[in-house]
Amino acid sequence: MRWRILFAVVCATAAVGACAKGGADDNDENDASSPDASSSDATIGKDASTADVILPTEAGCPSPTTQCGNVCANTETDPNHCGTCTTVCSTADAGDPGDAGVIVAVCNAGTCGIECDGGLTQCNEQCFDEQNDPNHCGGCTNACDGGPCNAGTCCAPGDTICSGQCTDTQTDKAHCGSCTNACDAGTCVGGACKVTTAYKVGDYTNYGTQGSFTANYLLGEKVTLTQAATLLDFGLISASSGQHVVMALYTDNNNSPNTLVAYTASTTVSATDQQIAPNTQASLPAGSYWMMAVYDTTAGPDRDNSTSNTIDYISFTYGSTLPTTFPAPTSYSGQDFNYYLLVQ
């Protein structure tokens, strides 16, 4: 450096021609201690392998970047230096991320934020599935009023999505009570299949032959419902009259009466097709049941003696409380009685 200062002084006082030639005599050109006049100050004393590396501490950072340590960072867009050199953006800035999905930390205009992926939509600092989220259905601020969100559209309150459609399973015949539970006939009421027109189940065609039914036996036969129904009445066709009857309906368990479902009050028998109201209009799931009857004196309900149908019975005193669970019965076969159910 002393030589450089001397050289500057000499150039300032010497003839112009001498400075133009470099200001050194011919003997100095090959002096090993003299620097190469073509070398820049930046490379003096540096290893040749690093001569082209310009660090921020040496050259500064080009606009619009900012020097952050040994890195030139755009603090407007760099999530690792957002707004300031020391601010690092992360998905933790989103708080509750909302619905499941991919959340990416970003830096916009020097402020940390997030971007949503995986089909989600950004609503403020959270990500939501606007196709299925009932609180952000089809838009960030569109909340459904009690119904599910189906493909970005709110269903009615209480609806269920069945086969991609908003469905009221309380009334839809194709999805009654639950998706794919279709009603064979009638309508869907309160989530259960109902037949709007009352119909009879059992032996409702008059056999035209009077039977002889001894008093104080709770006796009857099986009937099958192919679909759920509501019990409206018990039915009885009799050739005699004046006796008193109590009818009852039991569930089936392994082809025997099991649990009491409904029953009638003591009713006077008439020689006609007679319908008697039950104590409750019970809801009857599809399946098998037993229609039973007991008389206070010998009665004559019509019957068919040319069948292999099975009859179950127990000894039971008329007027006693009906058993809630039917005792082990005695059985015989070869008769059908004109007993039926009126349901809808």
Buried (B, 14 or more C-beta within 10 A) or exposed (E): EEEEEEBEEEBEEEEEEBBEEEBBEEEEEEEEEEEEEEEEEEEEEEEEEEEEEEEBEEEEBEEEBBBBEEBBBBBBBBBBBBBEBEBBBEBEBBEEBBBEBEBBBBBEEBEBBBBBEEEBBBBEBBBBBBBBBBBBBBEBEBBBEEBBBBEBBBBEEEBBBBEEBBBBBBEBBBBBBEBEBEBEBBBBBEBBBBBEEEBBBBBBEEBEEBBEBEBBBBBBBBBEBEBBBBBBBBBBBBBBEEBBBBBBBBBBEEEBBBBBBBBBEEBEBEBEBBBBBBEEBBEBEEEEBBBBBBBBBEBBBBBBEEBEBBBBBBEBEBEEEBBEEBEEBEEEEEBBBBBBBBBB
